[in-house]
Amino acid sequence: MDRKTARAQAMKLIYEWEMGGDGGEDTRLELLEVKPGESESDFMNRLVEGVQQNTPRIDEALRQFLRGWTIERVTRVDLAILRLATYELLFDKTPEGVVINEAVELANQYSTDKAGAFINGVLGNLARSVREK
């Protein structure tokens, strides 16, 4: 598994968690077919746990840039992508270009036609805000 795949798997686990699942070992082993110790599985786990532990701070940051939207109104898939990317921008210090590009690609693959542009706009504004601090 490469980092791109690890992000996609992390997004799926975050989505499952948002929908009331636990994203536990059964999901990781059987549904996502992620083996313990597999390359980048630690990265995936760190992303998922980071989002779960920091959701209030992540959502607070997102609210500033969801112009005309509320967290509750954002589709769960888009919210999982936004939370994952926001975690990386705020806490993981992944380069912003990588984060935004990967988030837009996830949106293009797993969400609606307009999701990529929406996510790009929200994350672009968030990244500028983080850069200016």
Backbone bond lengths (Angstrom), bond angles and torsions (degrees), N, CA, C in turn:
res aa  C-N    CA-C-N  psi(-1)  N-CA   C-N-CA  omega(-1)  CA-C   N-CA-C  phi
1 M - - - 1.457 - - 1.530 107.36 -
2 D 1.327 115.91 132.86 1.455 120.47 175.66 1.528 109.62 -97.61
3 R 1.321 118.02 177.94 1.473 121.10 -176.86 1.522 112.06 -64.28
4 K 1.311 117.71 -36.13 1.466 121.06 178.46 1.527 109.65 -60.76
5 T 1.315 116.93 -46.04 1.463 121.82 178.11 1.527 110.21 -66.31
6 A 1.328 116.74 -40.51 1.470 120.46 179.21 1.529 110.66 -60.48
7 R 1.336 116.93 -40.08 1.475 120.14 177.36 1.527 110.81 -64.71
8 A 1.320 116.39 -42.97 1.468 119.90 179.48 1.522 110.39 -62.53
9 Q 1.319 117.11 -42.44 1.464 120.56 178.74 1.527 110.37 -66.84
10 A 1.329 117.07 -39.54 1.468 120.66 177.32 1.523 109.76 -61.81
11 M 1.324 117.15 -43.55 1.466 120.66 178.83 1.531 110.55 -59.37
12 K 1.310 117.23 -41.47 1.470 121.02 179.33 1.534 111.00 -64.84
13 L 1.321 116.58 -39.98 1.465 120.04 178.43 1.527 111.40 -68.59
14 I 1.319 117.12 -37.68 1.463 121.10 176.75 1.523 109.42 -65.56
15 Y 1.319 116.95 -41.91 1.465 121.39 177.06 1.531 110.09 -59.92
16 E 1.331 116.43 -47.05 1.468 119.88 179.40 1.529 110.36 -59.85
17 W 1.318 117.13 -42.47 1.466 122.26 178.96 1.525 110.30 -62.49
18 E 1.337 117.19 -42.84 1.467 120.85 177.50 1.528 111.77 -60.72
19 M 1.320 116.06 -31.67 1.463 121.04 -177.62 1.529 111.96 -88.22
20 G 1.335 117.57 6.01 1.453 121.00 175.39 1.513 115.14 102.18
21 G 1.326 117.49 0.03 1.461 120.15 177.21 1.512 110.08 -82.52
22 D 1.321 115.42 175.12 1.466 118.22 -178.73 1.518 113.08 -107.11
23 G 1.341 118.11 -9.82 1.461 119.94 179.38 1.509 112.68 59.21
24 G 1.330 115.35 29.95 1.461 120.86 -174.76 1.511 114.10 -74.62
25 E 1.322 114.35 -169.25 1.460 121.39 -176.11 1.529 112.58 -58.86
26 D 1.342 117.52 -38.11 1.464 119.21 179.50 1.515 110.79 -58.57
27 T 1.327 116.52 -46.06 1.465 120.53 179.42 1.519 110.00 -63.31
28 R 1.304 116.39 -45.63 1.461 120.28 -176.45 1.527 111.76 -65.53
29 L 1.327 117.09 -42.22 1.462 120.48 -176.99 1.520 112.97 -80.37
30 E 1.328 116.80 -45.66 1.462 119.79 -171.96 1.527 113.42 -89.45
31 L 1.319 117.38 -48.16 1.463 120.07 -176.46 1.527 111.66 -78.67
32 L 1.325 116.68 -49.81 1.458 120.37 -176.70 1.521 112.95 -90.66
33 E 1.336 116.64 -12.31 1.457 123.22 179.55 1.531 112.14 56.65
34 V 1.333 115.91 42.01 1.468 121.62 176.50 1.521 107.70 -95.47
35 K 1.298 115.54 122.52 1.465 121.00 -179.00 1.531 109.79 -90.77
36 P 1.343 117.89 139.39 1.471 119.88 175.35 1.530 109.62 -56.85
37 G 1.317 115.44 136.23 1.449 120.24 179.68 1.513 114.60 81.19
38 E 1.340 117.45 -4.27 1.453 120.77 178.09 1.533 109.11 -62.84
39 S 1.300 114.85 147.45 1.465 120.03 179.12 1.517 110.09 -50.51
40 E 1.312 116.32 130.05 1.465 125.73 177.68 1.535 114.46 72.46
41 S 1.342 118.79 4.35 1.469 118.35 176.80 1.529 110.56 -68.63
42 D 1.321 117.70 -31.13 1.470 120.06 175.77 1.520 110.67 -65.30
43 F 1.326 116.70 -39.54 1.466 122.02 176.96 1.529 109.94 -61.27
44 M 1.331 117.01 -47.22 1.457 121.98 178.34 1.528 110.46 -58.56
45 N 1.325 116.56 -48.30 1.467 120.88 -179.38 1.524 111.47 -62.42
46 R 1.337 117.15 -39.95 1.465 120.87 179.04 1.527 110.47 -62.87
47 L 1.323 117.52 -41.28 1.464 121.02 178.93 1.529 111.04 -63.34
48 V 1.317 116.78 -48.00 1.468 120.99 -178.49 1.523 110.45 -62.27
49 E 1.313 116.71 -49.45 1.464 120.57 -179.22 1.521 111.35 -64.89
50 G 1.322 116.84 -36.40 1.457 120.67 178.01 1.515 112.12 -63.52
51 V 1.319 116.87 -43.06 1.471 120.55 177.71 1.524 109.68 -64.67
52 Q 1.326 117.29 -46.12 1.459 120.35 -178.57 1.528 112.05 -61.37
53 Q 1.316 117.38 -40.32 1.458 121.30 -177.83 1.528 113.37 -77.46
54 N 1.316 117.82 -21.94 1.463 121.56 -173.64 1.520 113.90 -118.66
55 T 1.322 118.01 16.69 1.464 120.77 -176.40 1.527 113.43 -54.70
56 P 1.335 120.51 -43.90 1.475 117.69 179.30 1.534 112.99 -58.83
57 R 1.328 117.90 -42.33 1.467 120.72 179.25 1.521 111.46 -70.54
58 I 1.324 116.55 -37.61 1.462 121.17 177.82 1.529 109.85 -63.14
59 D 1.334 116.47 -48.27 1.458 120.37 -179.03 1.525 111.85 -64.83
60 E 1.317 116.94 -36.14 1.471 120.68 177.00 1.530 109.81 -61.46
61 A 1.320 116.89 -43.28 1.462 120.88 178.02 1.525 110.73 -65.43
62 L 1.330 116.96 -42.95 1.465 120.29 -179.22 1.525 112.35 -63.88
63 R 1.318 116.85 -40.46 1.476 120.66 -177.95 1.530 112.37 -54.11
64 Q 1.320 116.67 -32.43 1.460 120.73 -179.32 1.523 112.60 -66.01
65 F 1.323 117.26 -23.57 1.458 121.15 -172.99 1.533 114.17 -118.90
66 L 1.311 117.34 5.18 1.471 122.18 176.20 1.529 108.79 -90.99
67 R 1.273 116.09 59.44 1.466 121.05 -175.29 1.528 110.84 -57.91
68 G 1.338 114.76 120.93 1.456 120.06 -179.64 1.523 114.15 81.39
69 W 1.306 117.09 2.70 1.460 122.21 -178.63 1.525 109.47 -128.95
70 T 1.317 115.68 159.14 1.455 121.75 170.07 1.521 107.51 -117.77
71 I 1.312 116.12 160.65 1.478 120.77 177.19 1.533 109.87 -55.19
72 E 1.329 116.02 -41.12 1.467 121.00 -176.55 1.531 112.21 -65.87
73 R 1.313 117.15 -25.60 1.464 121.58 -176.21 1.537 112.59 -86.78
74 V 1.311 117.31 -21.16 1.466 121.72 -179.88 1.524 108.75 -70.05
75 T 1.332 117.24 136.26 1.465 119.45 178.33 1.519 109.98 -59.68
76 R 1.316 116.24 150.26 1.469 120.40 -176.22 1.536 111.89 -61.67
77 V 1.322 118.05 -36.24 1.464 120.22 178.47 1.525 109.58 -64.69
78 D 1.336 116.52 -48.70 1.458 120.02 179.08 1.523 111.44 -62.21
79 L 1.314 116.61 -37.85 1.461 120.36 179.15 1.528 110.76 -65.55
80 A 1.321 117.39 -40.19 1.466 120.39 177.44 1.532 110.07 -61.74
81 I 1.317 116.95 -42.37 1.469 121.35 178.91 1.525 110.09 -65.59
82 L 1.323 117.04 -46.04 1.459 120.96 -179.57 1.529 111.76 -63.51
83 R 1.315 117.30 -42.25 1.467 119.92 179.31 1.527 111.00 -64.84
84 L 1.301 116.56 -43.20 1.461 120.77 178.35 1.526 110.44 -59.64
85 A 1.311 116.97 -50.46 1.459 121.07 -178.21 1.525 111.48 -65.62
86 T 1.323 117.13 -39.69 1.462 120.39 179.30 1.520 110.27 -64.83
87 Y 1.321 116.94 -40.66 1.468 119.63 175.78 1.531 109.96 -57.03
88 E 1.321 116.49 -46.74 1.464 119.05 -178.83 1.525 111.54 -63.64
89 L 1.318 117.59 -40.08 1.469 120.48 -179.96 1.526 112.19 -67.21
90 L 1.318 116.63 -40.61 1.467 120.28 -174.52 1.521 114.25 -86.55
91 F 1.316 117.08 -37.07 1.460 120.06 -169.21 1.525 114.51 -117.34
92 D 1.313 117.75 -30.21 1.456 120.34 -173.74 1.521 111.77 -96.39
93 K 1.317 116.07 -15.57 1.468 122.32 177.70 1.524 113.12 57.79
94 T 1.317 116.51 32.59 1.452 121.16 171.76 1.527 107.08 -68.99
95 P 1.325 119.24 142.64 1.468 120.09 179.66 1.530 111.77 -53.57
96 E 1.335 115.52 133.84 1.461 120.04 -172.75 1.522 112.99 -59.48
97 G 1.322 118.20 -35.94 1.463 120.14 178.82 1.519 112.16 -61.32
98 V 1.320 115.73 -40.73 1.468 121.31 178.31 1.525 109.50 -64.95
99 V 1.323 116.60 -47.44 1.463 121.53 -177.70 1.523 110.60 -59.46
100 I 1.314 117.05 -50.44 1.464 120.63 -176.40 1.528 110.75 -66.02
101 N 1.315 117.14 -44.45 1.459 120.44 179.19 1.527 111.58 -59.78
102 E 1.324 116.40 -46.96 1.464 120.16 -179.75 1.532 111.32 -64.29
103 A 1.334 117.09 -38.76 1.465 120.74 179.23 1.524 110.95 -65.34
104 V 1.315 117.12 -42.44 1.465 120.59 178.83 1.527 109.91 -64.84
105 E 1.319 117.31 -40.92 1.469 120.04 177.40 1.522 111.33 -62.52
106 L 1.344 117.62 -40.76 1.466 120.18 176.67 1.523 110.39 -62.83
107 A 1.331 116.86 -42.25 1.465 120.39 178.43 1.517 111.11 -62.65
108 N 1.317 117.18 -42.64 1.466 120.59 179.70 1.524 111.53 -64.16
109 Q 1.313 116.51 -32.16 1.464 120.58 -178.75 1.531 112.99 -83.35
110 Y 1.341 117.25 -38.65 1.460 119.96 -169.35 1.527 115.21 -113.11
111 S 1.324 118.58 -5.56 1.456 119.70 -175.30 1.530 111.23 -126.20
112 T 1.305 116.20 -158.57 1.465 121.80 -175.57 1.530 111.51 -82.30
113 D 1.313 116.02 172.05 1.465 121.87 -179.95 1.525 112.76 -60.81
114 K 1.317 117.27 -32.89 1.468 121.03 -176.21 1.525 113.34 -91.58
115 A 1.310 117.26 -7.54 1.467 120.83 -175.47 1.520 112.50 -64.38
116 G 1.310 118.18 -38.95 1.456 120.96 -178.53 1.516 112.24 -58.91
117 A 1.321 116.58 -45.19 1.466 120.68 179.49 1.530 110.66 -66.69
118 F 1.324 116.72 -41.00 1.466 121.36 178.66 1.530 110.41 -60.77
119 I 1.310 116.14 -50.13 1.457 121.56 -178.42 1.525 110.57 -65.03
120 N 1.313 117.76 -40.28 1.460 121.93 177.39 1.535 110.83 -59.49
121 G 1.324 117.05 -43.65 1.456 121.11 180.00 1.521 112.63 -65.23
122 V 1.315 115.98 -47.32 1.471 120.41 -179.51 1.531 110.15 -61.95
123 L 1.320 116.36 -49.09 1.466 119.86 -176.42 1.530 112.44 -71.03
124 G 1.324 117.15 -33.65 1.461 119.83 176.81 1.514 111.25 -61.52
125 N 1.325 116.59 -45.02 1.464 120.87 177.87 1.530 111.71 -66.52
126 L 1.318 116.52 -40.63 1.464 120.55 177.73 1.527 110.67 -62.98
127 A 1.339 116.43 -45.00 1.463 120.33 -179.56 1.531 111.55 -61.94
128 R 1.325 117.86 -40.65 1.469 120.94 176.68 1.528 110.26 -61.56
129 S 1.319 116.43 -40.77 1.462 120.89 179.32 1.518 110.94 -63.52
130 V 1.306 117.06 -42.65 1.468 121.80 179.81 1.534 109.54 -66.14
131 R 1.308 116.68 -41.98 1.459 121.89 -179.67 1.529 111.63 -62.02
132 E 1.325 117.01 -36.90 1.459 121.84 -177.02 1.521 113.40 -75.43
133 K 1.316 117.91 -14.91 1.476 120.70 -179.07 1.485 112.41 -80.18
